[in-house]
Amino acid sequence: YYKDHQESRLDSAIRAFKRVVDRCPSHHPGRSAALSNLAMSKFVQAEESHLDLDEPIHLYREALDLRPPDHPDHPSALINLSIALLSRFRGRAFVTKALSLHSQGQRTAPQLTPEGHPRHSGSLNNLANALSTRFEQRGDGKDLDEAIQHHRTALQLMPEGHPDRSASLNNLAAALSTRFHQRGHAKDLDDA
């Protein structure tokens, strides 16, 4: 679907994921993954067709409920739910709740992907992006400072030629530029 955006492929994926969910009873160890896959396909469908996000959000919540905080996939389930909530409440007063949940998930992810883990830099970068978004919504300078710190750490973990390095550099530059506009420190502009 992502290559050619043919709705028939997305519809086919949704039907297949529904069959998998139907075959995974509530106690089945694969049910959470099946629910997440169905939620993702329903989320894509809702976003593309401007449909209501209640169903994918409900599925993401159900998947999260099956993944306790110590489960290795708990952070990704929490992040998926928070992204759906952010999408639903984008530009509305409810964005604070969604951002709080998103930040909670992002803060957990680096702990579960410790230094040396191949996804550690990505987790730090995601946390920094969530903090930057929360700064934009609430205006708390501590969030922006923490975002910059995490962006710098993530960037240090990415060697030259890393496929995500340019995006990480861009994120750090954007956060530094925002802080320069907020506080007027020339060093932030120089670093950006």
NUDOTOR-964801 format. One record per residue (C-alpha): residue number from 1; residue in one letter; x, y, z. Coordinates in steps of 0.02 Angstrom, whole numbers, plus 50000, padded with zeros to 5 digits. Layout:
<rs>
   marlo   pake      xx      yy      zz
     NUM      A       X       Y       Z
...
</rs>
This chain:
<rs>
   marlo   pake      xx      yy      zz
       1      Y   50000   50000   50000
       2      Y   50138   50124   50044
       3      K   50215   50109   49871
       4      D   50063   50136   49761
       5      H   49925   50190   49882
       6      Q   49799   50068   49809
       7      E   49652   50061   49928
       8      S   49620   49881   49881
       9      R   49787   49832   49959
      10      L   49744   49922   50120
      11      D   49571   49844   50124
      12      S   49650   49673   50097
      13      A   49773   49703   50239
      14      I   49631   49756   50356
      15      R   49533   49598   50315
      16      A   49686   49490   50345
      17      F   49728   49575   50510
      18      K   49546   49556   50567
      19      R   49556   49369   50532
      20      V   49715   49357   50636
      21      V   49635   49452   50781
      22      D   49483   49339   50772
      23      R   49597   49186   50785
      24      C   49691   49254   50937
      25      P   49588   49234   51096
      26      S   49612   49358   51237
      27      H   49747   49252   51321
      28      H   49846   49219   51161
      29      P   50024   49290   51169
      30      G   50011   49360   50992
      31      R   49847   49453   51019
      32      S   49929   49618   51062
      33      A   50035   49616   50904
      34      A   49882   49568   50800
      35      L   49782   49711   50876
      36      S   49925   49832   50843
      37      N   49936   49781   50661
      38      L   49749   49799   50637
      39      A   49751   49966   50727
      40      M   49892   50029   50615
      41      S   49801   49981   50456
      42      K   49638   50058   50520
      43      F   49736   50214   50571
      44      V   49810   50232   50397
      45      Q   49637   50207   50321
      46      A   49561   50337   50437
      47      E   49697   50464   50403
      48      E   49691   50440   50214
      49      S   49500   50446   50206
      50      H   49476   50576   50344
      51      L   49375   50452   50447
      52      D   49349   50450   50635
      53      L   49495   50380   50735
      54      D   49392   50300   50873
      55      E   49414   50122   50809
      56      P   49604   50125   50789
      57      I   49621   50213   50957
      58      H   49513   50080   51039
      59      L   49621   49943   50959
      60      Y   49783   50029   51013
      61      R   49716   50043   51192
      62      E   49671   49858   51193
      63      A   49845   49813   51128
      64      L   49925   49923   51261
      65      D   49822   49841   51398
      66      L   49898   49673   51348
      67      R   50075   49741   51363
      68      P   50119   49783   51544
      69      P   50254   49914   51579
      70      D   50391   49782   51588
      71      H   50344   49707   51418
      72      P   50477   49747   51285
      73      D   50342   49813   51166
      74      H   50253   49921   51295
      75      P   50341   50083   51239
      76      S   50296   50055   51056
      77      A   50115   50017   51102
      78      L   50108   50176   51207
      79      I   50187   50279   51069
      80      N   50066   50211   50937
      81      L   49918   50256   51047
      82      S   49987   50428   51082
      83      I   50016   50462   50896
      84      A   49835   50415   50860
      85      L   49776   50528   51001
      86      L   49886   50671   50939
      87      S   49816   50648   50766
      88      R   49637   50649   50830
      89      F   49659   50799   50942
      90      R   49778   50900   50833
      91      G   49736   51082   50858
      92      R   49608   51049   50996
      93      A   49616   51082   51183
      94      F   49633   50895   51216
      95      V   49809   50894   51143
      96      T   49883   50913   51317
      97      K   49821   50740   51370
      98      A   49886   50662   51210
      99      L   50055   50748   51228
     100      S   50069   50691   51407
     101      L   50037   50511   51357
     102      H   50157   50527   51211
     103      S   50293   50598   51322
     104      Q   50265   50458   51449
     105      G   50291   50328   51312
     106      Q   50441   50417   51242
     107      R   50522   50430   51414
     108      T   50502   50243   51440
     109      A   50576   50194   51272
     110      P   50757   50250   51307
     111      Q   50755   50152   51470
     112      L   50707   49994   51377
     113      T   50834   50026   51239
     114      P   50989   50061   51345
     115      E   51150   50137   51278
     116      G   51226   50018   51152
     117      H   51055   49957   51094
     118      P   51033   49990   50906
     119      R   50872   50088   50938
     120      H   50938   50194   51081
     121      S   50977   50348   50975
     122      G   50807   50337   50891
     123      S   50720   50325   51060
     124      L   50813   50479   51121
     125      N   50770   50573   50963
     126      N   50586   50527   50980
     127      L   50586   50583   51162
     128      A   50666   50748   51109
     129      N   50533   50773   50975
     130      A   50393   50740   51100
     131      L   50469   50866   51221
     132      S   50485   50994   51081
     133      T   50302   50970   51038
     134      R   50253   50988   51220
     135      F   50357   51147   51230
     136      E   50260   51216   51080
     137      Q   50096   51178   51169
     138      R   50140   51231   51347
     139      G   50287   51349   51328
     140      D   50391   51273   51469
     141      G   50573   51310   51431
     142      K   50629   51156   51529
     143      D   50549   51046   51396
     144      L   50647   51133   51259
     145      D   50810   51123   51357
     146      E   50784   50937   51387
     147      A   50738   50910   51204
     148      I   50901   50991   51149
     149      Q   51000   50886   51272
     150      H   50921   50725   51205
     151      H   50945   50780   51024
     152      R   51130   50808   51057
     153      T   51151   50640   51142
     154      A   51059   50551   51001
     155      L   51168   50638   50873
     156      Q   51328   50586   50963
     157      L   51272   50405   50949
     158      M   51251   50417   50760
     159      P   51413   50403   50661
     160      E   51440   50493   50497
     161      G   51341   50405   50361
     162      H   51205   50343   50480
     163      P   51040   50347   50384
     164      D   50952   50450   50520
     165      R   51094   50572   50553
     166      S   51032   50710   50438
     167      A   50857   50704   50515
     168      S   50934   50709   50688
     169      L   51041   50859   50640
     170      N   50887   50946   50571
     171      N   50788   50912   50731
     172      L   50929   50981   50840
     173      A   50947   51136   50729
     174      A   50759   51169   50736
     175      A   50757   51155   50927
     176      L   50909   51269   50944
     177      S   50831   51395   50826
     178      T   50670   51393   50928
     179      R   50769   51422   51087
     180      F   50863   51565   51006
     181      H   50698   51648   50959
     182      Q   50636   51623   51138
     183      R   50790   51681   51233
     184      G   50901   51771   51108
     185      H   51063   51680   51151
     186      A   51180   51696   51001
     187      K   51265   51530   51043
     188      D   51102   51436   51003
     189      L   51095   51519   50833
     190      D   51279   51480   50802
     191      D   51253   51298   50852
     192      A   51098   51284   50743
</rs>
